[in-house]
Amino acid sequence: CAFLSNISFAQDNKTDSIKVFGNCGMCKATIEKSLKKKDGVLSKNWNKETKMLIVTYDPAKTSIQKIGEVVAEAGYDNEYASSTDEAYNKLHSCCHYDRPIKDK
């Protein structure tokens, strides 16, 4: 019985949604491209209208917190991590979204 639960656990991928700020199709491409299969992300889809990223991942390799940090490194603030000003400023001008107010 324990053996069977170990097998099913290995296949228990997780799907979560995360609010990610952005504007356009270029944002979608950058956000989705930042998340790699080798890092445990199996599928990703960011919706520019809802600002929601739906992501399926292997919890043995990554977490929703880590996914948020990777997206922030690409320049996009989200509910788990804030981008640095440097990363945000590297985005194309059409991708400069209204940033949420950060706690200092």
N, CA, C and O atoms as a printed pandas DataFrame, in Angstrom:
     atom_number atom_name residue_name chain_id  residue_number  x_coord  y_coord  z_coord
0              1         N          CYS        A               1    0.834   -1.196    0.000
1              2        CA          CYS        A               1    0.000    0.000    0.000
2              3         C          CYS        A               1    0.879    1.260    0.000
3              4         O          CYS        A               1    0.621    2.194   -0.759
4              5         N          ALA        A               2    1.901    1.286    0.837
5              6        CA          ALA        A               2    2.808    2.436    0.854
6              7         C          ALA        A               2    3.514    2.582   -0.495
7              8         O          ALA        A               2    3.753    3.695   -0.964
8              9         N          PHE        A               3    3.839    1.458   -1.104
9             10        CA          PHE        A               3    4.487    1.487   -2.417
10            11         C          PHE        A               3    3.588    2.159   -3.446
11            12         O          PHE        A               3    4.058    2.983   -4.231
12            13         N          LEU        A               4    2.308    1.820   -3.455
13            14        CA          LEU        A               4    1.363    2.418   -4.402
14            15         C          LEU        A               4    1.227    3.914   -4.168
15            16         O          LEU        A               4    1.157    4.677   -5.131
16            17         N          SER        A               5    1.188    4.352   -2.919
17            18        CA          SER        A               5    1.038    5.785   -2.664
18            19         C          SER        A               5    2.277    6.557   -3.124
19            20         O          SER        A               5    2.165    7.711   -3.537
20            21         N          ASN        A               6    3.447    5.936   -3.057
21            22        CA          ASN        A               6    4.649    6.591   -3.563
22            23         C          ASN        A               6    4.578    6.785   -5.072
23            24         O          ASN        A               6    4.994    7.826   -5.581
24            25         N          ILE        A               7    4.065    5.814   -5.781
25            26        CA          ILE        A               7    3.924    5.921   -7.237
26            27         C          ILE        A               7    2.953    7.043   -7.576
27            28         O          ILE        A               7    3.250    7.877   -8.431
28            29         N          SER        A               8    1.794    7.078   -6.917
29            30        CA          SER        A               8    0.812    8.114   -7.238
30            31         C          SER        A               8    1.342    9.493   -6.842
31            32         O          SER        A               8    1.047   10.481   -7.515
32            33         N          PHE        A               9    2.111    9.571   -5.769
33            34        CA          PHE        A               9    2.664   10.863   -5.353
34            35         C          PHE        A               9    3.584   11.435   -6.427
35            36         O          PHE        A               9    3.588   12.642   -6.669
36            37         N          ALA        A              10    4.354   10.576   -7.061
37            38        CA          ALA        A              10    5.280   11.031   -8.100
38            39         C          ALA        A              10    4.530   11.640   -9.288
39            40         O          ALA        A              10    5.088   12.442  -10.036
40            41         N          GLN        A              11    3.283   11.260   -9.451
41            42        CA          GLN        A              11    2.506   11.769  -10.581
42            43         C          GLN        A              11    1.565   12.900  -10.178
43            44         O          GLN        A              11    0.786   13.368  -11.008
44            45         N          ASP        A              12    1.614   13.343   -8.948
45            46        CA          ASP        A              12    0.707   14.378   -8.464
46            47         C          ASP        A              12    1.213   15.770   -8.821
47            48         O          ASP        A              12    1.808   16.457   -7.990
48            49         N          ASN        A              13    0.974   16.174  -10.051
49            50        CA          ASN        A              13    1.316   17.532  -10.446
50            51         C          ASN        A              13    0.277   18.469   -9.863
51            52         O          ASN        A              13   -0.847   18.062   -9.568
52            53         N          LYS        A              14    0.660   19.726   -9.699
53            54        CA          LYS        A              14   -0.232   20.721   -9.121
54            55         C          LYS        A              14   -0.538   21.779  -10.155
55            56         O          LYS        A              14    0.320   22.127  -10.966
56            57         N          THR        A              15   -1.753   22.291  -10.135
57            58        CA          THR        A              15   -2.128   23.421  -10.978
58            59         C          THR        A              15   -2.578   24.545  -10.064
59            60         O          THR        A              15   -3.448   24.355   -9.213
60            61         N          ASP        A              16   -1.983   25.718  -10.242
61            62        CA          ASP        A              16   -2.321   26.896   -9.448
62            63         C          ASP        A              16   -2.489   28.087  -10.368
63            64         O          ASP        A              16   -2.053   28.070  -11.520
64            65         N          SER        A              17   -3.126   29.116   -9.846
65            66        CA          SER        A              17   -3.196   30.374  -10.586
66            67         C          SER        A              17   -2.506   31.445   -9.762
67            68         O          SER        A              17   -2.523   31.412   -8.531
68            69         N          ILE        A              18   -1.908   32.383  -10.450
69            70        CA          ILE        A              18   -1.132   33.437   -9.805
70            71         C          ILE        A              18   -1.368   34.737  -10.574
71            72         O          ILE        A              18   -1.287   34.766  -11.802
72            73         N          LYS        A              19   -1.657   35.801   -9.845
73            74        CA          LYS        A              19   -1.878   37.110  -10.479
74            75         C          LYS        A              19   -0.517   37.680  -10.867
75            76         O          LYS        A              19    0.365   37.841  -10.023
76            77         N          VAL        A              20   -0.357   37.984  -12.167
77            78        CA          VAL        A              20    0.896   38.535  -12.689
78            79         C          VAL        A              20    0.549   39.790  -13.488
79            80         O          VAL        A              20   -0.253   39.738  -14.421
80            81         N          PHE        A              21    1.151   40.903  -13.122
81            82        CA          PHE        A              21    0.885   42.162  -13.818
82            83         C          PHE        A              21    1.609   42.201  -15.159
83            84         O          PHE        A              21    2.755   41.766  -15.268
84            85         N          GLY        A              22    0.933   42.723  -16.176
85            86        CA          GLY        A              22    1.483   42.833  -17.517
86            87         C          GLY        A              22    0.432   43.446  -18.421
87            88         O          GLY        A              22   -0.685   43.714  -17.979
88            89         N          ASN        A              23    0.777   43.675  -19.696
89            90        CA          ASN        A              23   -0.117   44.396  -20.594
90            91         C          ASN        A              23   -0.518   43.672  -21.865
91            92         O          ASN        A              23   -1.677   43.740  -22.274
92            93         N          CYS        A              24    0.423   42.977  -22.500
93            94        CA          CYS        A              24    0.219   42.664  -23.915
94            95         C          CYS        A              24    0.721   41.265  -24.283
95            96         O          CYS        A              24    1.147   40.490  -23.426
96            97         N          GLY        A              25    0.657   40.972  -25.571
97            98        CA          GLY        A              25    1.133   39.694  -26.074
98            99         C          GLY        A              25    2.616   39.483  -25.849
99           100         O          GLY        A              25    3.064   38.358  -25.628
100          101         N          MET        A              26    3.381   40.569  -25.906
101          102        CA          MET        A              26    4.819   40.455  -25.641
102          103         C          MET        A              26    5.045   40.068  -24.170
103          104         O          MET        A              26    5.937   39.279  -23.860
104          105         N          CYS        A              27    4.232   40.628  -23.277
105          106        CA          CYS        A              27    4.307   40.251  -21.857
106          107         C          CYS        A              27    4.015   38.760  -21.705
107          108         O          CYS        A              27    4.724   38.045  -20.997
108          109         N          LYS        A              28    2.958   38.302  -22.381
109          110        CA          LYS        A              28    2.572   36.883  -22.315
110          111         C          LYS        A              28    3.744   35.994  -22.716
111          112         O          LYS        A              28    4.057   35.015  -22.039
112          113         N          ALA        A              29    4.385   36.348  -23.826
113          114        CA          ALA        A              29    5.508   35.545  -24.325
114          115         C          ALA        A              29    6.654   35.526  -23.311
115          116         O          ALA        A              29    7.235   34.473  -23.051
116          117         N          THR        A              30    6.977   36.681  -22.743
117          118        CA          THR        A              30    8.099   36.766  -21.794
118          119         C          THR        A              30    7.788   36.009  -20.507
119          120         O          THR        A              30    8.629   35.270  -19.994
120          121         N          ILE        A              31    6.579   36.196  -19.993
121          122        CA          ILE        A              31    6.179   35.512  -18.754
122          123         C          ILE        A              31    6.236   34.001  -18.957
123          124         O          ILE        A              31    6.834   33.282  -18.157
124          125         N          GLU        A              32    5.614   33.528  -20.024
125          126        CA          GLU        A              32    5.557   32.077  -20.256
126          127         C          GLU        A              32    6.934   31.504  -20.577
127          128         O          GLU        A              32    7.254   30.392  -20.156
128          129         N          LYS        A              33    7.752   32.252  -21.318
129          130        CA          LYS        A              33    9.085   31.765  -21.690
130          131         C          LYS        A              33   10.011   31.661  -20.472
131          132         O          LYS        A              33   10.943   30.857  -20.468
132          133         N          SER        A              34    9.755   32.471  -19.440
133          134        CA          SER        A              34   10.611   32.440  -18.246
134          135         C          SER        A              34   10.450   31.134  -17.464
135          136         O          SER        A              34   11.327   30.767  -16.682
136          137         N          LEU        A              35    9.342   30.438  -17.671
137          138        CA          LEU        A              35    9.052   29.203  -16.929
138          139         C          LEU        A              35    9.388   27.989  -17.780
139          140         O          LEU        A              35    8.796   27.776  -18.838
140          141         N          LYS        A              36   10.338   27.198  -17.311
141          142        CA          LYS        A              36   10.896   26.106  -18.113
142          143         C          LYS        A              36   10.492   24.732  -17.595
143          144         O          LYS        A              36   10.348   24.515  -16.392
144          145         N          LYS        A              37   10.316   23.820  -18.529
145          146        CA          LYS        A              37    9.964   22.442  -18.193
146          147         C          LYS        A              37   11.045   21.802  -17.315
147          148         O          LYS        A              37   10.729   21.067  -16.380
148          149         N          LYS        A              38   12.313   22.080  -17.614
149          150        CA          LYS        A              38   13.402   21.478  -16.833
150          151         C          LYS        A              38   13.362   21.905  -15.361
151          152         O          LYS        A              38   13.914   21.221  -14.500
152          153         N          ASP        A              39   12.706   23.038  -15.076
153          154        CA          ASP        A              39   12.582   23.516  -13.699
154          155         C          ASP        A              39   11.309   23.008  -13.023
155          156         O          ASP        A              39   11.003   23.390  -11.894
156          157         N          GLY        A              40   10.574   22.148  -13.719
157          158        CA          GLY        A              40    9.388   21.553  -13.123
158          159         C          GLY        A              40    8.065   22.126  -13.591
159          160         O          GLY        A              40    7.011   21.671  -13.148
160          161         N          VAL        A              41    8.094   23.124  -14.485
161          162        CA          VAL        A              41    6.852   23.713  -14.994
162          163         C          VAL        A              41    6.400   22.922  -16.221
163          164         O          VAL        A              41    7.122   22.844  -17.215
164          165         N          LEU        A              42    5.224   22.347  -16.149
165          166        CA          LEU        A              42    4.728   21.469  -17.204
166          167         C          LEU        A              42    3.859   22.212  -18.218
167          168         O          LEU        A              42    3.892   21.901  -19.409
168          169         N          SER        A              43    3.083   23.190  -17.752
169          170        CA          SER        A              43    2.302   24.015  -18.673
170          171         C          SER        A              43    2.072   25.371  -18.032
171          172         O          SER        A              43    2.047   25.500  -16.808
172          173         N          LYS        A              44    1.904   26.384  -18.880
173          174        CA          LYS        A              44    1.685   27.738  -18.383
174          175         C          LYS        A              44    0.875   28.518  -19.407
175          176         O          LYS        A              44    1.056   28.368  -20.615
176          177         N          ASN        A              45   -0.026   29.358  -18.892
177          178        CA          ASN        A              45   -0.849   30.170  -19.771
178          179         C          ASN        A              45   -1.227   31.448  -19.031
179          180         O          ASN        A              45   -1.973   31.410  -18.052
180          181         N          TRP        A              46   -0.700   32.595  -19.509
181          182        CA          TRP        A              46   -1.021   33.888  -18.910
182          183         C          TRP        A              46   -2.085   34.571  -19.749
183          184         O          TRP        A              46   -1.977   34.624  -20.975
184          185         N          ASN        A              47   -3.111   35.094  -19.094
185          186        CA          ASN        A              47   -4.217   35.770  -19.765
186          187         C          ASN        A              47   -4.089   37.271  -19.527
187          188         O          ASN        A              47   -4.136   37.723  -18.383
188          189         N          LYS        A              48   -3.926   38.055  -20.607
189          190        CA          LYS        A              48   -3.697   39.494  -20.441
190          191         C          LYS        A              48   -4.921   40.229  -19.930
191          192         O          LYS        A              48   -4.777   41.288  -19.319
192          193         N          GLU        A              49   -6.128   39.706  -20.159
193          194        CA          GLU        A              49   -7.334   40.378  -19.650
194          195         C          GLU        A              49   -7.482   40.188  -18.138
195          196         O          GLU        A              49   -7.735   41.145  -17.406
196          197         N          THR        A              50   -7.322   38.951  -17.683
197          198        CA          THR        A              50   -7.530   38.657  -16.255
198          199         C          THR        A              50   -6.252   38.844  -15.436
199          200         O          THR        A              50   -6.306   38.911  -14.207
200          201         N          LYS        A              51   -5.095   38.931  -16.119
201          202        CA          LYS        A              51   -3.774   39.011  -15.467
202          203         C          LYS        A              51   -3.467   37.750  -14.657
203          204         O          LYS        A              51   -2.667   37.790  -13.722
204          205         N          MET        A              52   -4.102   36.635  -15.014
205          206        CA          MET        A              52   -3.894   35.396  -14.269
206          207         C          MET        A              52   -3.034   34.428  -15.075
207          208         O          MET        A              52   -3.263   34.199  -16.263
208          209         N          LEU        A              53   -2.052   33.874  -14.400
209          210        CA          LEU        A              53   -1.191   32.843  -14.964
210          211         C          LEU        A              53   -1.658   31.512  -14.376
211          212         O          LEU        A              53   -1.633   31.318  -13.160
212          213         N          ILE        A              54   -2.080   30.610  -15.240
213          214        CA          ILE        A              54   -2.447   29.260  -14.810
214          215         C          ILE        A              54   -1.229   28.386  -15.093
215          216         O          ILE        A              54   -0.771   28.294  -16.232
216          217         N          VAL        A              55   -0.715   27.751  -14.055
217          218        CA          VAL        A              55    0.522   26.993  -14.204
218          219         C          VAL        A              55    0.369   25.608  -13.584
219          220         O          VAL        A              55   -0.136   25.461  -12.470
220          221         N          THR        A              56    0.815   24.597  -14.327
221          222        CA          THR        A              56    0.852   23.227  -13.819
222          223         C          THR        A              56    2.318   22.863  -13.640
223          224         O          THR        A              56    3.135   23.058  -14.540
224          225         N          TYR        A              57    2.636   22.331  -12.463
225          226        CA          TYR        A              57    4.044   22.069  -12.140
226          227         C          TYR        A              57    4.197   20.826  -11.282
227          228         O          TYR        A              57    3.242   20.318  -10.695
228          229         N          ASP        A              58    5.426   20.360  -11.234
229          230        CA          ASP        A              58    5.795   19.214  -10.421
230          231         C          ASP        A              58    6.250   19.748   -9.059
231          232         O          ASP        A              58    7.315   20.357   -8.966
232          233         N          PRO        A              59    5.455   19.529   -7.997
233          234        CA          PRO        A              59    5.822   20.082   -6.690
234          235         C          PRO        A              59    7.105   19.486   -6.098
235          236         O          PRO        A              59    7.641   20.019   -5.126
236          237         N          ALA        A              60    7.597   18.393   -6.672
237          238        CA          ALA        A              60    8.876   17.839   -6.220
238          239         C          ALA        A              60   10.044   18.677   -6.746
239          240         O          ALA        A              60   11.146   18.614   -6.201
240          241         N          LYS        A              61    9.807   19.464   -7.805
241          242        CA          LYS        A              61   10.877   20.262   -8.418
242          243         C          LYS        A              61   10.763   21.751   -8.150
243          244         O          LYS        A              61   11.773   22.455   -8.144
244          245         N          THR        A              62    9.539   22.249   -7.925
245          246        CA          THR        A              62    9.357   23.688   -7.730
246          247         C          THR        A              62    8.119   23.940   -6.884
247          248         O          THR        A              62    7.410   23.005   -6.513
248          249         N          SER        A              63    7.862   25.212   -6.578
249          250        CA          SER        A              63    6.688   25.604   -5.797
250          251         C          SER        A              63    6.085   26.845   -6.444
251          252         O          SER        A              63    6.719   27.482   -7.285
252          253         N          ILE        A              64    4.872   27.183   -6.055
253          254        CA          ILE        A              64    4.239   28.379   -6.609
254          255         C          ILE        A              64    5.039   29.624   -6.201
255          256         O          ILE        A              64    5.104   30.590   -6.961
256          257         N          GLN        A              65    5.644   29.609   -5.016
257          258        CA          GLN        A              65    6.491   30.723   -4.570
258          259         C          GLN        A              65    7.693   30.887   -5.508
259          260         O          GLN        A              65    8.002   32.000   -5.933
260          261         N          LYS        A              66    8.366   29.781   -5.828
261          262        CA          LYS        A              66    9.525   29.829   -6.733
262          263         C          LYS        A              66    9.113   30.296   -8.126
263          264         O          LYS        A              66    9.838   31.058   -8.765
264          265         N          ILE        A              67    7.959   29.844   -8.596
265          266        CA          ILE        A              67    7.450   30.271   -9.901
266          267         C          ILE        A              67    7.247   31.786   -9.898
267          268         O          ILE        A              67    7.615   32.465  -10.857
268          269         N          GLY        A              68    6.668   32.310   -8.834
269          270        CA          GLY        A              68    6.492   33.755   -8.708
270          271         C          GLY        A              68    7.818   34.497   -8.734
271          272         O          GLY        A              68    7.923   35.566   -9.336
272          273         N          GLU        A              69    8.826   33.937   -8.086
273          274        CA          GLU        A              69   10.155   34.564   -8.066
274          275         C          GLU        A              69   10.780   34.579   -9.463
275          276         O          GLU        A              69   11.401   35.569   -9.848
276          277         N          VAL        A              70   10.624   33.498  -10.222
277          278        CA          VAL        A              70   11.171   33.428  -11.584
278          279         C          VAL        A              70   10.486   34.469  -12.475
279          280         O          VAL        A              70   11.147   35.160  -13.251
280          281         N          VAL        A              71    9.170   34.574  -12.361
281          282        CA          VAL        A              71    8.424   35.556  -13.155
282          283         C          VAL        A              71    8.862   36.974  -12.782
283          284         O          VAL        A              71    8.983   37.830  -13.658
284          285         N          ALA        A              72    9.099   37.229  -11.506
285          286        CA          ALA        A              72    9.569   38.551  -11.064
286          287         C          ALA        A              72   10.957   38.851  -11.625
287          288         O          ALA        A              72   11.243   39.989  -11.996
288          289         N          GLU        A              73   11.820   37.838  -11.689
289          290        CA          GLU        A              73   13.157   38.034  -12.274
290          291         C          GLU        A              73   13.061   38.446  -13.738
291          292         O          GLU        A              73   13.945   39.131  -14.252
292          293         N          ALA        A              74   11.977   38.027  -14.418
293          294        CA          ALA        A              74   11.764   38.388  -15.821
294          295         C          ALA        A              74   11.192   39.805  -15.962
295          296         O          ALA        A              74   11.062   40.313  -17.076
296          297         N          GLY        A              75   10.849   40.444  -14.826
297          298        CA          GLY        A              75   10.375   41.827  -14.855
298          299         C          GLY        A              75    8.924   42.023  -14.477
299          300         O          GLY        A              75    8.402   43.131  -14.595
300          301         N          TYR        A              76    8.261   40.971  -14.023
301          302        CA          TYR        A              76    6.815   41.058  -13.790
302          303         C          TYR        A              76    6.448   40.845  -12.324
303          304         O          TYR        A              76    6.661   39.772  -11.760
304          305         N          ASP        A              77    5.884   41.906  -11.718
305          306        CA          ASP        A              77    5.382   41.813  -10.347
306          307         C          ASP        A              77    4.224   40.814  -10.310
307          308         O          ASP        A              77    3.457   40.693  -11.265
308          309         N          ASN        A              78    4.119   40.112   -9.199
309          310        CA          ASN        A              78    3.025   39.163   -9.023
310          311         C          ASN        A              78    2.731   39.025   -7.542
311          312         O          ASN        A              78    3.380   39.662   -6.713
312          313         N          GLU        A              79    1.763   38.201   -7.210
313          314        CA          GLU        A              79    1.341   38.121   -5.811
314          315         C          GLU        A              79    2.366   37.436   -4.904
315          316         O          GLU        A              79    2.220   37.471   -3.682
316          317         N          TYR        A              80    3.398   36.816   -5.478
317          318        CA          TYR        A              80    4.405   36.131   -4.665
318          319         C          TYR        A              80    5.732   36.866   -4.601
319          320         O          TYR        A              80    6.498   36.667   -3.659
320          321         N          ALA        A              81    6.019   37.706   -5.575
321          322        CA          ALA        A              81    7.320   38.382   -5.609
322          323         C          ALA        A              81    7.226   39.659   -6.440
323          324         O          ALA        A              81    6.432   39.755   -7.377
324          325         N          SER        A              82    8.055   40.635   -6.074
325          326        CA          SER        A              82    8.131   41.883   -6.836
326          327         C          SER        A              82    9.401   41.894   -7.665
327          328         O          SER        A              82   10.456   41.441   -7.222
328          329         N          SER        A              83    9.282   42.415   -8.867
329          330        CA          SER        A              83   10.426   42.538   -9.761
330          331         C          SER        A              83   11.346   43.651   -9.259
331          332         O          SER        A              83   10.901   44.574   -8.577
332          333         N          THR        A              84   12.612   43.556   -9.596
333          334        CA          THR        A              84   13.507   44.672   -9.318
334          335         C          THR        A              84   13.213   45.783  -10.323
335          336         O          THR        A              84   12.693   45.523  -11.408
336          337         N          ASP        A              85   13.544   47.005   -9.963
337          338        CA          ASP        A              85   13.376   48.121  -10.903
338          339         C          ASP        A              85   14.207   47.876  -12.154
339          340         O          ASP        A              85   13.782   48.204  -13.262
340          341         N          GLU        A              86   15.393   47.298  -11.976
341          342        CA          GLU        A              86   16.279   47.030  -13.104
342          343         C          GLU        A              86   15.626   46.072  -14.110
343          344         O          GLU        A              86   15.653   46.322  -15.315
344          345         N          ALA        A              87   15.040   44.977  -13.610
345          346        CA          ALA        A              87   14.391   44.007  -14.504
346          347         C          ALA        A              87   13.163   44.637  -15.163
347          348         O          ALA        A              87   12.934   44.438  -16.357
348          349         N          TYR        A              88   12.377   45.391  -14.402
349          350        CA          TYR        A              88   11.191   46.053  -14.954
350          351         C          TYR        A              88   11.588   47.037  -16.055
351          352         O          TYR        A              88   10.952   47.086  -17.107
352          353         N          ASN        A              89   12.636   47.814  -15.809
353          354        CA          ASN        A              89   13.062   48.827  -16.780
354          355         C          ASN        A              89   13.612   48.228  -18.069
355          356         O          ASN        A              89   13.672   48.914  -19.089
356          357         N          LYS        A              90   14.016   46.954  -18.040
357          358        CA          LYS        A              90   14.511   46.279  -19.247
358          359         C          LYS        A              90   13.378   45.848  -20.169
359          360         O          LYS        A              90   13.617   45.524  -21.332
360          361         N          LEU        A              91   12.146   45.840  -19.662
361          362        CA          LEU        A              91   11.004   45.435  -20.482
362          363         C          LEU        A              91   10.774   46.461  -21.582
363          364         O          LEU        A              91   11.096   47.639  -21.426
364          365         N          HIS        A              92   10.215   46.002  -22.694
365          366        CA          HIS        A              92    9.837   46.895  -23.789
366          367         C          HIS        A              92    8.848   47.935  -23.251
367          368         O          HIS        A              92    8.086   47.634  -22.332
368          369         N          SER        A              93    8.847   49.137  -23.799
369          370        CA          SER        A              93    8.007   50.218  -23.266
370          371         C          SER        A              93    6.520   49.847  -23.231
371          372         O          SER        A              93    5.804   50.269  -22.323
372          373         N          CYS        A              94    6.047   49.059  -24.211
373          374        CA          CYS        A              94    4.625   48.687  -24.190
374          375         C          CYS        A              94    4.316   47.708  -23.052
375          376         O          CYS        A              94    3.155   47.502  -22.698
376          377         N          CYS        A              95    5.359   47.114  -22.489
377          378        CA          CYS        A              95    5.180   46.148  -21.408
378          379         C          CYS        A              95    5.235   46.806  -20.025
379          380         O          CYS        A              95    5.053   46.127  -19.015
380          381         N          HIS        A              96    5.480   48.103  -19.971
381          382        CA          HIS        A              96    5.545   48.800  -18.678
382          383         C          HIS        A              96    4.135   48.992  -18.142
383          384         O          HIS        A              96    3.439   49.944  -18.497
384          385         N          TYR        A              97    3.732   48.074  -17.284
385          386        CA          TYR        A              97    2.414   48.076  -16.651
386          387         C          TYR        A              97    2.443   49.005  -15.444
387          388         O          TYR        A              97    3.513   49.381  -14.966
388          389         N          ASP        A              98    1.258   49.374  -14.953
389          390        CA          ASP        A              98    1.179   50.152  -13.714
390          391         C          ASP        A              98    1.543   49.217  -12.577
391          392         O          ASP        A              98    0.838   48.247  -12.299
392          393         N          ARG        A              99    2.653   49.524  -11.925
393          394        CA          ARG        A              99    3.151   48.632  -10.877
394          395         C          ARG        A              99    2.340   48.819   -9.601
395          396         O          ARG        A              99    1.989   49.942   -9.238
396          397         N          PRO        A             100    2.045   47.716   -8.925
397          398        CA          PRO        A             100    1.358   47.841   -7.632
398          399         C          PRO        A             100    2.304   48.521   -6.634
399          400         O          PRO        A             100    3.524   48.393   -6.740
400          401         N          ILE        A             101    1.747   49.223   -5.694
401          402        CA          ILE        A             101    2.574   49.923   -4.703
402          403         C          ILE        A             101    3.227   48.877   -3.803
403          404         O          ILE        A             101    2.558   48.029   -3.213
404          405         N          LYS        A             102    4.557   48.965   -3.718
405          406        CA          LYS        A             102    5.308   48.011   -2.895
406          407         C          LYS        A             102    5.531   48.589   -1.514
407          408         O          LYS        A             102    5.712   49.795   -1.353
408          409         N          ASP        A             103    5.516   47.719   -0.524
409          410        CA          ASP        A             103    5.897   48.135    0.833
410          411         C          ASP        A             103    7.391   48.356    0.853
411          412         O          ASP        A             103    8.147   47.513    0.369
412          413         N          LYS        A             104    7.824   49.449    1.393
413          414        CA          LYS        A             104    9.257   49.762    1.454
414          415         C          LYS        A             104    9.867   49.144    2.686
415          416         O          LYS        A             104   11.067   49.291    2.921
